[in-house]
């Protein structure tokens, strides 16, 4: 069975890019969210195997959403996505429980490597 992944990013273009990379590599995208609040709702509803989460989003940012998701399920697997130059935020995300991070613009081999490593494939 394909691993089920939830994509969270406020930019539709970025969600489309990740969805494309994942689909081409045999992963199942079970849902998408455009901010942290939606991510939490979708996580509760879909219980994905892994979440790709943007750090900088309106309403609720990715780190706040990550912390809430970790309270719901301490075993949740989340990979943070960030633009270049957000190292401090990446460190915060890892300390909050993120398993890995990928940098925008996405390189498909790095995305797949991070996901496989996190899922233990």
N, C-alpha and C positions, 0 to 999 in steps of 0.2 A: 504494500500500500504506500502511496506517495506521502511524503511528509506534508502536513498542512500548515500553511504560513499566512499570517496576517501582516499586511503592509500598512504602516502608518507614516504619512507625510502630508504636510499641508499643500504641497505642490502636486497637482494632477500629473504633470509631466514626469516628475520623479517616481510617482507610484507606477506609472505606465512603464518606465524604464526598468524598474525592479521586477514588475510582473512579467515583462518580456524575458528578462534574464532567467527568472525562476522557471517559467513555463518551458523554455527551451531546454532546461536541464532536468526536467521530470518532476518538479515540485508542484504541488497543488496550492494555488492562492485561494484561500477560503473566504477572504474578506479584505476590505480596505477601510481605513479611517483617515480623516484629515486633521484631527487634533487629539490631544491626550484624553479628553473626556470620552470621545467616541471610541478611542482605543480600549478604554476600560470596559465600556459596554460591550463592544465586539468580543473582547477577550472572554467575558463572562458567558456570552451567548455561544461562541464558536469553539472555545477551548483549543486554540491552535497549538501545534507542536513547537512553533517558534514565531517570534514577532520581530520584524524589522521596524525600528522606531526612530523617526527624525528627532533631533534634540530641540531645535528651535521651531516652535509652532505657536499660533495664536491660541487664546482660551487657556489651555493647559499645556505646558511644554513636556517634552519627552521624559525628562528626568522625574518630574512630579508623577507622571503617568506610570513610569517604571516602578517607582516606590509603591504606588497603590496596587499595581498588578502583583508585585512581590508579596504584598500583605494578603492578597486573595489566594495566591499560590506561590509559596516560596521556591518551588521548583520550576517556575516559568522561565523559559529561555528567551532572552531578549538581546538582539544585536542593535546597537545604536548606530545611527547614520549622522554624520556631521560634515559640514563644509571644512575646508582647510582653515587652520588657524584657530580652532576651537579646542585646543588641547586641555585647557582647564576644565571645560565642560565634559570632555571625554573622561577625564580622571574622576570627576563627580559621578558620572554615569557608571563607571566600573565599580566605584565604591558603593553605589546604590544597588548593585547586583547585576549589571549588564555583563553578558558573557564575552562580548567582543565589540568591535566597532569597525565600520567601513566608512571611507571618506568619499565625499562627492567631489567631482563627478565619478560615478560608479564605473569600476572596471569589472567586467563580468567574472573573470577568473578569481579576483579577490572576494567578490560577493559569495561565489560558490564555495570557495575555500573556507570562509568564515562560517557559513551555514553548515557545511559538512563537519567542521571541527566542533561546532557547538552541539550539533545533533549526535556527534560520536560516530559518524559514518566513515 
